[in-house]
Every structure is written in C-alpha cells, then in structure tokens.
C-alpha cells in the first residue's frame, strides 16, 4: 500500500537551543505558529487529493514537537485523533530532539497512537555536536532510542553529514553507531548553509568550509550503503525537489541538488561497472527498465564516462538485480563492493 505523509510544519518558538544550522525565529509569548484550525485545513486539503486506499500519516515536522508544552502537544494530537477515529488517516509521525524524550512524553504520544518518532540526531560525534551548538552526551541518543522502541513506536533517525568539525571518518562512524541503534528508518540531509544562521556567520569568518556537492556524494554513498545493507529503510537522501531553498534565497551555500539521491546511486553503479569493464573490456547488461536511470546516471553521465554499453531490457528481472557480462549481481553485492573493507570491519564489529 502506498504511503503518504500529510506534513504539518510547526516552528518551536520557545526552543532554548541555538544550533548553528538553524534560523528559527524566537518570538516571546508564543510556543508555535500553527492553530488547530490550520491543522484541520491542511489535513482536509490533503485528504481531497490523496488516494483513499493509501496509508496516510499526519507528520509534524519543522520543529521540536516534544519541546512544546504537553498541553499544546495534546491539543494537536486531539486534533488528529478525530481523523484517526474515522479511519481517514492511519498514523502520526513527528520529529524531535533526542534530549526531549522521556516517559511522560511517550505515555501521551502512545495514548494518541503516534506511530513514528524521528530523532534529529544529526551526528553521533560529540565534538561535531559541540561545534554545532547541539551538544548532548551520545548516551542520550541511545537511551531515547531504546525508550521509544520499548513503547512499540517506530524509530527514525535523521543525519546531517558535513556539519562543522565533521570529516568523512566522523560521518561514517556516526552511520556505524546508527546501525548499532537499528532504527526502522533514516533520513540523510547533507548540510546546507542557511541564511541568517550562526553557520552563515562562521562561513563568512572563514571558520566553516562549504560542504561541496562532490564531498557530500562521496560521504553519503558510503553512509546509505551501510544503512541499506543493515536493513534500515532510507526514507530520503537530500532535500525534496520542492525544497529548493536556493531559489528562495534561503540557502547560501552547500550540497544541494534536486536529484541528490540519483547522483549518489549513479556514482555507486558507475564505480561498480567501471571495475567490471576494466577487467572484462566490455559491458553487456541485462536489467529491469526501472533500473536504467541509476545505471546510466543523471543526464546519462555514466554512459559518457563508461563508453559503449550494450543494454537489454528484461522486466522479469527484479529491480534489485542486474546481469553484467552473463554474471548476475544483487543490489546487496553492489553495496558490499561499494563499502569494501570498511563494510567488513563494521560487520565484524557488529
């Protein structure tokens, strides 16, 4: 069954934190900016266009949901409950910080049938968190994750490769620790410099280098390979095309591309095929047509780099498999080759 989110973007004006990548406005006397009437209007509009036989979750994004008062949380949850009771939506998803999770909060969320909690972990390197003004001991993430799972609520983890102080190694180590936690799903958002943030000022002072698109692809291809190999569902890699912050003058610099995940997948398949061509001197490929875009790369980039390829479309082959020069390879084998020794070391450790 197709899954859809009905997004409710809630700003948390009372947030006491000042992460360097956040430009959330502080407004005294107001907790947030979405009224119950707004909530109902948004849900009603989405229900008009979403397929009736689909699985729909109301998703509270944009702020630290559990950072607002329990009373305000309850007000929002009550607003969604009427749609749950009528079977119009099937669940509730929300995002929050790891250090804003406790039993009192979870008791209420469970009562209102919250199905998924996504933790904005960003990094599991304490030095990176300190430099990002988002510090909490790493144990807090492990404890919050364990607690959420104990309530029977699905766990999601959001990561931000490229934060101040991060390296290829620290971001990959973070991914390894996520595997230890084993959430049901994950999102990977390469860092962008957003206007009117401390990160923008750090960039202007020369204290933060831009996380380039090439570097983001290099790091994310390893991160998503590791997560996928360990059965973690990767909901998104990079911002949605509709979130092109640069067009609105919001993003100053950073690793944004409207088809970022396709770029990452394209590089994984390019290296895989390049090694086979270097060994065999040719590429005769049989694959499902839904896999073609990954293999040829965005704007046919891989074809230009690999040269002549003989394609045969066979839609009876699974999208998770590809036949190259009469040898069948699974998606898993391709990802294992992508990680190489780094995967073997992590696999042995786990």
N, C-alpha and C positions, 0 to 999 in steps of 0.2 A: 504494500500500500504506500502510495506517495506521501511524503512527509512535508508539511509546510509550517513555517513559523509566522505568527502574527506579531510583528515587532512593536513593542511599546518602549520608546526611548525616554528614560527617566533620568534627569540630572539630579544629583545629590548635592544640593547647595550647602548642606551642613557638613560636608565631608571635612574632617580636620586634617587630612593629608594633603601634601603638595608634591605629588610625583612630578619629576622633571618633564615628562612627556605629556602631561595633562593640562588643558587650558580651561578647565571647568570654572565657571563664574561662581563667585561667592556672593550670596545675597542674604543679608541678615534678616531673620524673621521668617524665612521661607525654607521648608525642607526640600521641596521638589517643585516641578513645574507642570505636572500632568494631573488634571482633575478627573474625578470619576466619570463625568460627562465625556471628557476627552477619551477616556479608556473605552467607554461603550461605543462611541462614534467610530473609533479606529477598528475595533473588533467587528462591528456591523458592516463597515465598508469592505473589510477583507472577506467576510462570510458571503458577500454578494458575488465575489469573483472566484473564490477557491472551490475546487471540486467537492461536492457533497460527500463523496465516498473516500475522502482522503483523511489522513491523520493530521490533526491541527493542534499546535501548541501555542498558547499565548506566551510570548517571550519578552521578559523585562530586561532590556539592555540599556547601556549608556551611562549607568551609574553604579553605585554600590548599594544594591537593593536592601541587603540586610543591615546597612549602615543607617537607614532611616528608622524612625521610631517603630516599635512593634505595633502601635496603634495605626500608623499610616500604612505599614505593610498589610495589616489585617484589612484595612479599607480597600486596598487594591485587590487583595485575594478574594474578598467578599464580592467585589465587582465581577471577577471572572467566574466565581462559583455558579452563578445563575446560568452561565453558558455551559459549564461542565454538567450541571444537573439536567440540562435539556439535551445533552449529547451533541451540542453544536461544536464544542471543542473537546479535545481528549486529554489535554495536559497543560502544565505550566512549567516554563523554563525561566531561569533567572541567572544573572551573573553578579558576582560579589567578590570581595577580597577574602583570602584565607583567614585573616585575623579578625573577621567579622562573622565567624561561625561559632555557635555554642548550642547547648541542648535546648535552652529556652527558645531560641530562634528556630531550631529544627523541629521542635514539638509543634509549633504553629504552622510551619511550612508543610509538614507531613499531614496535619489535620486538613489542610486545604488542597491536598493531592498534588503538591508540587512534584513533578516527575524528574526534573533535571536541574542540578546546580552546577554552573560553570564557575570555576575559580580563576580569577585573573592572577595567575602565578607569575607570569612574565619571565622570571628566571629563578633557578634554584642555586644560584651562586650568591653568597651573602655580600661579597664585595660589589658585585654588579647592582644588587638591590640597594646598597648604601649609596652608591654613586647616582642612583636613580631616585633617591629620596623616597624609597618604598620599602624601607627595611623592616623585616620581621625575621626571627630565627627560622631556619629551614624546618625545624621540628614542627612549627606551627602549621606548615603546609601538610606534612604527613598526618598530624593529628586531625586537622579539619577534614582531610580526605577520608580518613578512616571513619570518622564520626558520620559523615554524610552517607557513606556506604552502609553503615550499621543501621541507618534508618530506611534502607531499601530504596534510596533515591539515587538515580544515575548521576555519576560524577563526570564533569567535563573540566579540562584544563586548557587555559589559554597561555600561549607562549609568545614572547617578543624578542626574537633574535636581533642582535645589533644594538642593544642598549649601551649606555656609557660604561666603559670598562670591560665590556664583553669581548670575547675572541671566538674563533672557530672552536677552540677546545672547550671553553666555558659553556657555550651554547649546546655543544654536543653532549657534554657531561650533564647538562640540565635535562636533555632528552632521555639519557640513560636513567636518571632519577625518576622521570615521569613513568618510564617502563616499570620501575620498582613499585610505584604507586598504583599503576594499572587502572587508569580511568576508563570509562566506557568510550569517551570521545575526546577530541582535542581540536583546537584551532591554532594556527601558526600565523602570526602577523608580523612581518618584517617591520622594523622601527622606521617611522617617518618623523621628520622634524615639523611639528605643528606650530603655526603662528601664535605668538603671544604666550609661549611657554618658557620655562626655565631652560629647556633643552635648546630652544632657538637662541637664547642669550649665551648659553655655553658654546654654541656653534659660532656665534658672532665674535666671541672672545678667543676662539681657537682652542677651546677646551674639549670639543667633540668633533670628530670627523664624520662626514656623511657616510651612512651605511649604503653603499652603492648597490645598484641592481645586480651587478655581476657577483659581488660578495654575498648578497642575500641569496641568490640562486645556489652558490657554492655551499653555503651553510644549510639551507633549507632542504636541499636534495638528500643530504645525509640524515637530517632530523626526521623528515617524513618517511624515509625508507625504514629507519629504525622503528618508528611508531607503528607503521603499517605491518611490518614483519611480526610485531608482537601483538597483533590483533586489536590495536586501538583505532577506532573509526575516526578518520581525519575529516572533520566537517568542512573546514575551509583552510586554504593556504593563501594569504594575501587578502586585501580588501576586495569587496564586491565591485564589479564594474560601475555600479550606480554610486559608489562611494569615492568617485574620483575627486579627492579633496583639492588637488591642484587647480582644477578648473574653477573652483570656488574661491581660490586664493587662500585656502586654509593651510594646506601643506606647503612648507617652504622648500624642503629637500628630502631625499630619501628614496628607498627602494619600492616605488610604486609602479605597477603595470596592471592594466585591466585584465590581463590574462596571465597572471603570475604563475598560477599552478601549472598551466600549459607549458610555460617556459621551463619550469622545474622538471616536469615529466619529459619534455623534449630533450633536455640535457642528459637525463638518465638513459633514455633509449639511444641517444647519439653515441655515448661512450660504449654502451653495450654492443652496438652494431659496428662501431669503428674497430673494436678489438677483433671481432669475427672477420671483418673484411681484411684486416692486416694479416690474419692467419690464413684465410681461405682464398683471398684475392677476388672474391665476388660476394654478392648479396642477392640470393633468391628467396623471397619472403612470401609466405602464405599467412594470411591473417584475417580476422573479422574486420568488416569495414568500419566499425566503431573505434577500432584501434589505430586507424590510418593517421588521424591527426596527430597523435602522440609520436608516431614513428617518423613522419615527415617533418615534424616540428612546425612551430608558428611561422607563417609566411614561407613555408617549405624550406626553412633554414637548414634542416638536416640533409635534405636532398642536395642542396648546393655544396655542402661540405663532404658528403659521402660519395658523390658521383653517381654512376649508373646503379640503379636498383631495379630488379625485376619483381613486380608485385603481382600476386594472385589473391583475389578476394574469395574467401570461403566463410560464409556466415554460420556454418555449422561448428566452426571452431569457437571456443569460449573467448571472450574478450580478455580473459586472464592468461591466455596462451598465445604464443607466436611460433611459427616454424621458420627457421632460417637455415638455408642450405641443407634441407632434409632432416634437421635436428629440431625437436620440439623443446621449447623453453617456457617455463611458467613465469608469471609475474613475480612469484617468490624468488625464483632463481635469479632473475634480473636484479631484484633489490639486494639479494645477498652478494651478488657480484659488485654492485654499487658500493656496498659498505666494506667488502673485503675483510682485511684483518681487523678493522675497528669493530665489525659486527661479531667476529669470532671471539674477540676479547670480551665484549659486552655480554655475549651469550654464555660464555664460561663463567663470568662473574655472577650473572643472574641465576 
